[in-house]
């Protein structure tokens, strides 16, 4: 769809009929993942904090599971919900997260801990809980995958977003290790690092005030690029993989 980005799509992973869990499905990127996956015929388990917001997605056939990812038991419950709804789990999209702004020396312990729990611990709990199911998918002939969105700040830590950059670097490192460890089980782990994308995340920080950002990527374009990577058996999506995508203003 975006040939100017220089990537070639080779359909190897069929998303039609795949059972996919989307974390943060009510957020800007999560909603777009849910819609595009539904359009391809994926069997979805969608989670977010608010059942009302999940209902508003209006995606027929999706299992809607409100959950607080800060709850240590949420990961097991979400994997179980996907099995109950669709009989298996073939993929995970982690589009959940929180952001904070401000100098590192002004960042409180509470903010650091919130960023760590939601952006690092939560997706790693889900990965740990889902690994056996994803391995079963591979054994059954599927092409299971996990998509992490660490973002460009994991490559280029940014002043004024230091705490967020640090936890996102941890997310990237963890999923890059997981990619090596889970490869033998047939599970593909993709870390995506797009630049600033125009979602509501930056407008609702847990601390600090949003700085002036240049106009970011169009969310639909970012999601399409990531799903192209899933279909095409790509192993990693650095920030350069998103160059040339349309911005929200274009």
C-alpha positions in Angstrom: 0.0 0.0 0.0 2.9 2.4 0.6 5.6 1.5 -2.0 7.6 4.6 -1.2 8.6 3.0 2.1 10.7 0.5 0.2 9.3 -2.7 1.7 8.1 -5.7 -0.2 5.0 -7.5 1.1 5.2 -11.3 0.8 2.1 -13.0 2.2 3.3 -15.7 4.5 1.1 -15.2 7.6 -2.6 -15.4 6.9 -4.5 -13.2 9.3 -7.9 -14.4 8.2 -9.1 -16.7 10.9 -6.2 -16.0 13.2 -7.1 -15.6 16.9 -5.5 -12.3 17.9 -5.4 -10.5 21.3 -5.2 -6.7 21.0 -4.1 -4.9 24.2 -5.1 -1.3 24.4 -7.8 -1.8 21.8 -9.6 1.4 22.7 -6.5 3.7 22.1 -5.6 5.4 18.8 -3.5 2.6 17.4 -5.4 -0.2 19.1 -8.7 0.9 17.5 -7.0 0.9 14.1 -5.5 -2.5 14.7 -8.9 -3.9 15.7 -10.6 -2.4 12.6 -8.0 -3.6 10.1 -7.7 -7.0 11.6 -11.5 -7.4 11.7 -11.6 -6.4 8.0 -9.2 -9.2 7.3 -11.3 -11.8 9.1 -9.2 -12.2 12.2 -10.9 -13.6 15.4 -10.4 -10.9 17.9 -10.1 -10.6 21.7 -10.1 -6.9 22.5 -9.1 -5.4 25.8 -9.1 -1.9 27.4 -10.0 -0.4 30.7 -13.6 0.6 29.7 -16.3 -1.7 28.6 -18.2 1.2 27.2 -15.3 2.2 25.0 -14.9 -1.4 23.9 -18.6 -1.5 22.9 -18.1 1.7 21.0 -15.6 -0.1 18.7 -18.6 -1.9 17.2 -16.6 -4.9 15.9 -19.0 -7.9 15.4 -17.8 -11.2 16.7 -15.0 -9.8 18.8 -14.6 -10.9 22.4 -14.6 -7.7 24.6 -12.7 -8.1 27.8 -12.3 -5.0 30.1 -9.1 -5.3 32.1 -6.6 -3.3 34.1 -3.2 -4.3 32.8 -1.8 -3.1 36.2 -3.5 -6.2 37.7 -1.0 -9.0 37.9 -3.7 -11.5 37.1 -5.0 -9.8 34.0 -2.5 -11.5 31.6 -3.7 -15.0 32.5 -7.4 -13.9 32.3 -6.9 -12.4 28.8 -5.2 -15.5 27.4 -8.0 -17.6 28.9 -10.6 -15.3 27.4 -9.1 -15.7 23.9 -9.2 -19.5 24.3 -12.8 -19.4 25.5 -13.9 -17.2 22.6 -11.9 -18.7 19.8 -10.4 -21.9 20.9 -6.8 -20.8 20.6 -4.4 -17.9 20.5 -2.3 -17.1 17.4 -1.1 -13.5 17.9 -0.8 -10.6 20.3 -0.7 -6.9 19.4 0.5 -4.7 22.3 -0.9 -1.3 21.7 -1.4 -0.4 25.3 0.8 2.1 27.2 1.1 5.4 29.1 3.5 8.4 28.6 5.0 11.0 30.9 6.8 14.2 30.1 9.4 16.3 32.0 13.0 16.2 33.0 14.4 13.1 34.6 15.4 15.0 37.7 11.8 16.2 38.1 10.2 12.7 37.6 8.7 11.3 40.8 9.0 7.7 41.9 5.3 7.2 41.4 5.6 8.3 37.7 8.6 6.0 37.1 6.8 3.1 38.7 3.6 3.7 36.7 5.5 3.9 33.4 7.4 0.7 34.3 4.3 -1.3 35.4 2.1 -0.5 32.4 4.7 -0.2 29.6 7.1 -3.0 30.7 5.7 -5.4 33.3 2.2 -5.7 31.7 3.3 -6.8 28.2 5.9 -9.1 29.6 3.3 -10.8 31.9 1.1 -11.2 28.8 4.0 -12.6 26.8 4.8 -15.1 29.6 1.2 -16.2 30.0 0.6 -16.5 26.2 3.9 -18.3 25.3 2.5 -21.9 25.7 -0.6 -21.1 23.6 1.5 -19.4 20.9 3.8 -22.5 20.9 0.7 -24.7 20.5 -0.3 -22.5 17.5 3.0 -23.1 15.9 2.8 -26.9 16.5 -0.6 -26.9 14.9 0.9 -25.3 11.7 0.2 -21.7 12.5 2.5 -18.7 12.3 2.1 -17.1 15.8 3.4 -13.6 16.4 3.8 -10.9 19.1 4.0 -7.3 18.1 5.5 -4.8 20.6 5.5 -1.0 20.0 8.5 0.4 21.7 8.6 3.4 19.4 11.5 5.6 18.1 12.4 6.7 21.6 13.8 3.3 22.3 16.3 3.9 19.6 16.8 7.7 20.2 16.2 8.6 23.9 14.7 12.1 23.9 15.2 15.0 26.3 12.0 15.9 28.1 10.7 12.4 27.6 13.6 10.7 29.5 11.6 8.4 31.8 9.4 7.2 29.0 12.4 6.7 26.7 14.1 4.6 29.4 11.1 2.2 29.9 10.6 1.9 26.1 14.2 1.0 25.7 13.6 -1.7 28.3 10.5 -2.9 26.3 12.6 -3.1 23.1 15.4 -5.0 24.8 13.0 -7.5 26.4 11.2 -8.2 23.2 14.4 -8.5 21.2 15.6 -11.1 23.7 12.2 -12.9 23.6 12.5 -13.0 19.8 15.7 -15.1 20.1 14.4 -17.2 23.0 11.0 -18.0 21.4 12.3 -18.6 17.8 12.8 -22.3 18.4 9.1 -22.6 19.5 8.1 -21.1 16.2 6.9 -17.7 17.7 7.9 -14.5 15.9 8.4 -11.4 18.1 8.4 -8.1 16.2 9.4 -4.9 17.9 8.0 -1.8 16.0 9.7 1.6 16.5 7.7 4.2 14.5 8.2 7.8 15.0 5.6 10.1 16.6 2.1 9.1 15.6 -1.0 11.2 15.9 -2.9 9.5 18.7 -4.4 10.8 21.9 -1.7 9.2 24.0 0.5 12.3 24.2 -2.5 14.4 25.1 -3.1 12.4 28.3 0.2 12.0 30.1 0.4 10.6 33.6 2.7 13.5 34.4 4.1 16.6 32.8 2.9 18.7 29.9 3.0 17.7 26.2 5.8 19.4 24.4 5.4 20.8 20.8 5.8 17.8 18.5 5.9 18.0 14.7 2.9 16.5 12.9 3.1 12.7 13.4 2.3 9.8 11.2 -1.3 8.9 10.3 -2.2 6.0 12.7 -3.9 3.9 9.9 -0.7 4.0 7.9 1.5 2.9 10.8 -0.9 0.0 11.6 -1.0 -1.0 7.9 2.8 -1.1 7.8 3.0 -3.2 10.9 0.4 -5.7 9.7 2.3 -5.9 6.4 5.3 -6.9 8.4 3.3 -9.6 10.2 2.0 -11.0 6.9 5.4 -10.7 5.2 7.3 -12.6 7.9 9.5 -9.6 8.8 11.5 -9.9 12.1 12.0 -6.3 13.1 10.7 -2.8 12.4 13.2 -0.1 13.1 12.2 3.6 12.8 13.6 3.6 9.2 10.9 1.1 8.2 8.3 3.8 8.7 10.0 6.5 6.7 7.8 7.8 3.9 4.5 7.0 5.5 1.9 9.8 5.3 1.5 12.2 8.2 -1.8 13.1 9.7 -1.7 16.5 8.0 -1.1 15.1 4.5 
